[in-house]
Amino acid sequence: MPELPEIETLVRSLRPLLIGNRIITVWFSGQPLRFPLVPDDFDRWVISQEIHAVDRRGKYLIIRLQNQAALVLHLGMSGRLSVVPAAAEIEKHTHVIFDLLNNRQMRYRDPRRFGLVEVVAPASLADYVRFAHLGVEPLSAAFTAEYLLSLRGRQSIKSRLMDAGFVVGVGNIYANEALFHAGVSPIRPVHSIDKAEAERIVQAVCKVLRDAIRRGGTTLNDFRSAEGEPGFFQLELSVYGRHEQPCLACGTAIKKITLAGRSTFYCPRCQK
């Protein structure tokens, strides 16, 4: 599933292609996504509108329109958003096509149909129901050691980092990598983490996310930028997917366990 670095990469690749362009028509496949696909007011707020900005909230993509309405998209498990020439062959599982002014199209493709495409009326984004449960942005000033430790408990530190209601977009790959660089075991309960360790975790999360954005995200399966380019952060992974391979720091075999239903990789020597 695309996480914060992948969505941020997508946002940055979409901006030069979309800002200042205009949506002429919209085509729908008729197949439902995670939520009903075509709200009654979709055309009213979208058709003939110029695109003014492309932003992100957590893993949600926000396309802001001239009339102050906004398109909100989520890629789910396998979604992909691309901007291509209108004459390009339409791939299977394409569910939404936005015709743009310059004979190009923005296409939303989603084989598993776990994503969403919705429109939010002008001045309603602040109250948008999908954002109500989201925690702080990990690259914002609000993500601090004090915040990380603000909800003490027996929840594992890895599960805390992956809780979107607490901090958004970190995801499984990046939680594994950040805890390795912080030298903290993923199975440690939050109440056992001291202030110095929390500081290291926050710094590691920020560094890993920024490095992943710099490398265009992680492409293990489906992720591509708006222009079809894969990410390359998978070439820099220190522990994720490296079960029984030697730790890059000490040579100890990387251990794999299942934690809260997710594959978890760590070095039993480097991470305490």
C-alpha positions as CSV (number, residue, x, y, z in Angstrom):
1,M,0.0,0.0,0.0
2,P,1.4,3.4,-0.9
3,E,2.4,5.4,2.2
4,L,3.3,9.0,2.9
5,P,6.6,9.1,0.8
6,E,4.7,7.5,-2.2
7,I,1.8,10.0,-2.0
8,E,4.2,12.9,-1.5
9,T,6.1,11.8,-4.6
10,L,2.9,11.6,-6.5
11,V,1.9,15.1,-5.4
12,R,5.2,16.5,-6.5
13,S,5.0,14.8,-9.9
14,L,1.3,15.9,-10.5
15,R,1.8,19.6,-9.7
16,P,3.6,20.6,-13.0
17,L,1.1,18.5,-15.0
18,L,-2.1,19.7,-13.4
19,I,-1.8,23.2,-11.9
20,G,-3.4,25.7,-14.3
21,N,-5.0,22.9,-16.3
22,R,-8.8,22.5,-16.5
23,I,-11.1,19.4,-16.1
24,I,-13.3,19.2,-19.2
25,T,-15.2,16.0,-18.7
26,V,-15.1,12.9,-16.4
27,W,-15.7,9.3,-17.3
28,F,-16.6,6.6,-14.8
29,S,-16.4,2.8,-15.3
30,G,-19.5,2.3,-13.2
31,Q,-17.6,-0.1,-10.9
32,P,-17.8,0.8,-7.2
33,L,-14.7,1.6,-5.3
34,R,-14.4,1.6,-1.5
35,F,-17.3,4.1,-1.3
36,P,-20.0,5.0,-3.8
37,L,-18.2,6.3,-6.9
38,V,-20.3,9.1,-8.3
39,P,-21.9,11.4,-5.8
40,D,-24.8,13.4,-7.2
41,D,-22.9,16.7,-7.1
42,F,-19.7,15.5,-8.7
43,D,-20.2,17.2,-12.1
44,R,-21.5,20.3,-10.5
45,W,-18.2,21.0,-8.6
46,V,-15.7,19.5,-11.0
47,I,-16.6,20.0,-14.7
48,S,-14.9,23.1,-16.3
49,Q,-12.9,23.9,-13.2
50,E,-9.3,24.9,-13.3
51,I,-6.9,23.1,-11.0
52,H,-5.3,25.5,-8.5
53,A,-3.3,23.2,-6.2
54,V,-2.3,19.6,-5.5
55,D,-1.7,18.7,-1.8
56,R,-1.7,15.8,0.6
57,R,-3.2,14.9,4.0
58,G,-1.8,11.7,5.2
59,K,-2.2,9.2,2.4
60,Y,-5.1,11.2,0.8
61,L,-4.4,13.2,-2.4
62,I,-6.2,16.6,-2.5
63,I,-6.7,18.4,-5.9
64,R,-8.0,21.9,-5.1
65,L,-10.2,23.5,-7.8
66,Q,-10.8,27.1,-8.8
67,N,-14.3,27.1,-7.1
68,Q,-12.7,26.0,-3.8
69,A,-14.1,22.6,-4.1
70,A,-11.6,19.7,-3.9
71,L,-11.1,16.3,-5.4
72,V,-10.0,13.8,-2.7
73,L,-8.4,10.5,-3.8
74,H,-7.0,7.5,-1.9
75,L,-5.0,4.8,-3.8
76,G,-6.1,2.0,-1.4
77,M,-3.9,-1.1,-1.9
78,S,-3.3,-1.0,-5.6
79,G,-4.5,2.3,-7.0
80,R,-2.5,4.4,-9.4
81,L,-3.0,7.9,-10.7
82,S,-1.3,8.9,-13.9
83,V,-1.4,11.7,-16.5
84,V,-1.1,10.4,-20.0
85,P,-1.9,11.5,-23.6
86,A,-5.6,11.1,-24.4
87,A,-4.7,8.7,-27.2
88,A,-2.8,6.3,-24.9
89,E,-4.3,2.8,-24.6
90,I,-6.6,2.5,-21.6
91,E,-5.4,-0.1,-19.1
92,K,-7.7,-2.7,-17.6
93,H,-9.1,-1.7,-14.2
94,T,-9.2,2.0,-15.1
95,H,-12.2,3.4,-13.2
96,V,-12.1,7.2,-13.6
97,I,-10.7,9.3,-16.5
98,F,-10.5,13.1,-16.2
99,D,-10.2,14.8,-19.6
100,L,-7.9,17.8,-19.4
101,L,-7.5,20.9,-21.6
102,N,-4.2,19.9,-23.3
103,N,-5.4,16.7,-24.9
104,R,-4.2,14.7,-21.9
105,Q,-6.0,12.7,-19.3
106,M,-5.7,12.0,-15.6
107,R,-6.5,8.3,-15.1
108,Y,-7.3,6.5,-11.9
109,R,-6.6,2.7,-12.1
110,D,-7.4,0.4,-9.2
111,P,-7.4,-3.4,-9.7
112,R,-8.6,-4.2,-6.1
113,R,-11.0,-1.2,-6.0
114,F,-10.1,-0.4,-2.3
115,G,-9.4,3.3,-3.2
116,L,-11.8,6.2,-3.4
117,V,-12.5,9.3,-5.6
118,E,-14.7,11.9,-4.0
119,V,-15.5,15.6,-4.3
120,V,-15.8,17.9,-1.4
121,A,-17.9,21.0,-1.8
122,P,-16.3,24.5,-1.4
123,A,-15.4,25.4,2.2
124,S,-16.2,21.9,3.4
125,L,-12.7,20.4,3.4
126,A,-12.0,21.3,7.1
127,D,-15.0,19.2,8.1
128,Y,-14.4,16.3,5.6
129,V,-15.3,13.1,7.3
130,R,-12.3,11.1,6.0
131,F,-9.9,13.4,7.7
132,A,-11.6,13.5,11.1
133,H,-9.7,10.5,12.5
134,L,-6.3,11.4,11.2
135,G,-3.3,12.0,13.6
136,V,-0.5,14.5,13.1
137,E,1.8,14.7,10.1
138,P,5.1,13.0,10.9
139,L,7.1,15.7,9.1
140,S,5.4,18.5,11.0
141,A,6.5,20.4,14.1
142,A,3.7,18.6,16.0
143,F,5.5,15.2,15.8
144,T,7.8,15.3,18.8
145,A,9.2,13.0,21.4
146,E,6.7,14.4,23.9
147,Y,3.9,13.7,21.6
148,L,5.1,10.1,20.9
149,L,5.1,9.4,24.6
150,S,1.9,11.3,25.3
151,L,-0.3,8.2,25.3
152,R,1.5,5.7,27.4
153,G,0.4,2.0,27.4
154,R,1.3,-1.5,26.4
155,Q,0.9,-1.0,22.7
156,S,4.2,-1.8,20.9
157,I,6.2,1.2,19.6
158,K,5.9,-0.1,16.0
159,S,2.1,-0.3,16.3
160,R,2.0,3.2,17.7
161,L,4.0,4.5,14.7
162,M,1.5,2.7,12.3
163,D,-1.6,4.0,14.0
164,A,-3.0,6.6,11.6
165,G,-5.1,8.1,14.3
166,F,-1.9,9.0,16.1
167,V,0.5,9.8,13.3
168,V,-0.3,9.5,9.6
169,G,1.4,7.8,6.7
170,V,4.4,6.1,8.3
171,G,3.4,2.6,7.2
172,N,5.0,-0.8,7.8
173,I,8.1,-0.4,5.7
174,Y,9.0,2.9,7.2
175,A,8.2,1.9,10.8
176,N,10.6,-1.0,10.4
177,E,13.3,1.1,8.9
178,A,13.0,4.0,11.4
179,L,13.1,1.7,14.5
180,F,16.3,0.1,13.1
181,H,18.0,3.4,12.7
182,A,16.8,4.5,16.2
183,G,18.2,1.3,17.7
184,V,14.8,0.4,19.3
185,S,13.1,-3.0,19.1
186,P,9.7,-2.9,17.4
187,I,8.2,-5.1,20.1
188,R,9.0,-2.7,23.0
189,P,5.8,-1.4,24.7
190,V,5.4,2.4,24.5
191,H,5.5,2.7,28.3
192,S,9.1,1.3,28.2
193,I,10.4,4.0,25.9
194,D,12.4,6.8,27.6
195,K,12.8,10.4,26.4
196,A,16.1,9.9,24.7
197,E,14.9,6.8,22.8
198,A,11.7,8.8,21.8
199,E,13.9,11.6,20.4
200,R,15.9,9.1,18.4
201,I,12.7,7.5,17.0
202,V,11.2,10.8,15.9
203,Q,14.5,11.8,14.2
204,A,14.7,8.5,12.5
205,V,11.1,8.6,11.3
206,C,11.7,12.0,9.8
207,K,15.0,11.0,8.2
208,V,13.6,7.8,6.7
209,L,10.6,9.5,5.3
210,R,12.6,12.3,3.8
211,D,15.1,9.9,2.3
212,A,12.3,7.9,0.8
213,I,10.7,11.0,-0.8
214,R,14.1,11.9,-2.2
215,R,14.3,8.5,-3.8
216,G,10.8,8.7,-5.2
217,G,9.2,6.3,-2.7
218,T,9.3,2.5,-2.5
219,T,8.1,0.4,-5.4
220,L,7.6,-3.2,-4.4
221,N,4.5,-3.9,-6.5
222,D,2.2,-1.2,-8.0
223,F,3.4,2.2,-7.1
224,R,4.3,4.7,-9.9
225,S,4.6,8.5,-10.1
226,A,2.1,10.4,-12.2
227,E,4.5,9.9,-15.2
228,G,4.8,6.2,-14.6
229,E,8.2,6.3,-12.8
230,P,8.9,3.7,-10.0
231,G,10.5,4.7,-6.7
232,F,13.9,3.5,-5.7
233,F,14.0,3.6,-1.9
234,Q,13.8,-0.2,-1.8
235,L,17.5,-0.2,-2.8
236,E,18.3,1.5,0.6
237,L,16.2,-0.8,2.9
238,S,18.2,-1.9,5.9
239,V,15.9,-4.5,7.5
240,Y,12.6,-4.7,5.7
241,G,12.4,-7.8,3.5
242,R,15.8,-8.9,4.7
243,H,14.9,-11.9,6.8
244,E,17.9,-14.1,7.8
245,Q,20.2,-11.8,5.8
246,P,23.1,-10.2,7.8
247,C,22.5,-6.9,9.5
248,L,24.3,-4.1,7.6
249,A,25.7,-2.8,10.9
250,C,26.7,-5.9,12.9
251,G,26.3,-8.9,10.7
252,T,23.6,-10.6,13.0
253,A,20.8,-12.3,11.0
254,I,17.8,-10.1,10.6
255,K,14.8,-11.6,12.4
256,K,11.2,-11.6,11.1
257,I,8.1,-11.8,13.3
258,T,4.4,-11.0,12.9
259,L,3.3,-8.0,15.0
260,A,-0.3,-6.8,15.0
261,G,-0.8,-8.8,11.8
262,R,2.1,-7.2,9.9
263,S,5.5,-8.6,9.0
264,T,8.1,-7.0,11.2
265,F,11.9,-7.1,10.6
266,Y,14.6,-6.1,13.1
267,C,18.1,-6.8,14.2
268,P,18.0,-8.5,17.7
269,R,21.5,-7.2,18.5
270,C,21.3,-3.6,17.3
271,Q,17.7,-2.9,18.4
272,K,17.1,-3.1,22.2
